Amino acid sequence: MSAVLIARFKNKKEAALATRLIKQHVKSPHLVTGNNLEDLYLGEMTEEGMKEKKNIPITAFKKYLEKRIKEAGR
């Protein structure tokens, strides 16, 4: 079984430290940087959506995704 860790750091130095610690304890870690946040959020929202009972309009979905991406870019 695998697990996913999503973290936001204040700077690259903190991110590098966390990455080194993870690499010491995990055989093959896969690091995804800010360039791939869109994919992470899409996956996260898909998981949340699978739990929902109702349908959400695609326009609302796109608006929410764009908002999350802009917030991450700050």
C-alpha positions as CSV (number, residue, x, y, z in Angstrom):
1,M,0.0,0.0,0.0
2,S,1.2,3.5,-0.8
3,A,0.5,6.9,0.7
4,V,0.6,10.4,-0.7
5,L,2.0,13.3,1.3
6,I,1.1,16.8,0.1
7,A,2.9,19.6,1.9
8,R,3.5,23.3,1.5
9,F,6.8,24.8,2.8
10,K,7.8,28.4,3.5
11,N,10.9,28.1,1.4
12,K,13.0,25.6,-0.7
13,K,15.4,25.0,2.1
14,E,12.6,23.5,4.3
15,A,11.3,21.5,1.3
16,A,14.8,20.1,0.7
17,L,15.1,19.0,4.3
18,A,11.8,17.3,4.3
19,T,12.7,15.5,1.0
20,R,16.0,14.2,2.5
21,L,14.2,12.9,5.6
22,I,11.6,11.1,3.4
23,K,14.2,9.6,1.2
24,Q,15.9,8.1,4.2
25,H,12.8,6.1,5.1
26,V,11.2,5.4,1.8
27,K,12.7,3.1,-0.9
28,S,11.5,5.1,-4.0
29,P,10.0,8.5,-3.1
30,H,8.4,10.5,-6.0
31,L,8.7,14.2,-5.5
32,V,6.2,16.4,-7.3
33,T,6.9,20.2,-7.3
34,G,4.7,23.2,-7.7
35,N,4.7,22.7,-11.5
36,N,2.4,19.7,-11.0
37,L,0.0,21.2,-8.5
38,E,-2.8,21.2,-11.0
39,D,-2.6,17.4,-11.3
40,L,-2.5,17.1,-7.5
41,Y,-5.6,19.2,-7.0
42,L,-7.5,17.4,-9.8
43,G,-6.7,14.1,-8.1
44,E,-7.7,15.5,-4.7
45,M,-11.0,16.8,-6.1
46,T,-11.7,13.5,-7.9
47,E,-11.4,11.7,-4.6
48,E,-13.7,14.2,-2.9
49,G,-16.1,13.9,-5.7
50,M,-16.3,10.1,-5.5
51,K,-17.7,10.6,-2.0
52,E,-20.4,13.1,-3.1
53,K,-24.0,11.9,-3.9
54,K,-24.9,14.8,-6.1
55,N,-23.6,16.0,-9.5
56,I,-21.7,19.2,-9.7
57,P,-21.8,21.3,-12.9
58,I,-18.6,21.4,-14.9
59,T,-18.4,25.2,-14.8
60,A,-18.4,25.1,-11.0
61,F,-15.7,22.5,-11.1
62,K,-13.5,24.5,-13.4
63,K,-14.0,27.7,-11.3
64,Y,-13.0,25.8,-8.1
65,L,-10.0,24.3,-9.8
66,E,-8.8,27.7,-11.1
67,K,-9.2,29.2,-7.6
68,R,-7.1,26.5,-6.0
69,I,-4.4,26.8,-8.6
70,K,-4.2,30.6,-8.1
71,E,-4.1,30.2,-4.3
72,A,-1.2,27.8,-4.6
73,G,0.7,30.2,-6.8
74,R,0.8,32.9,-4.1
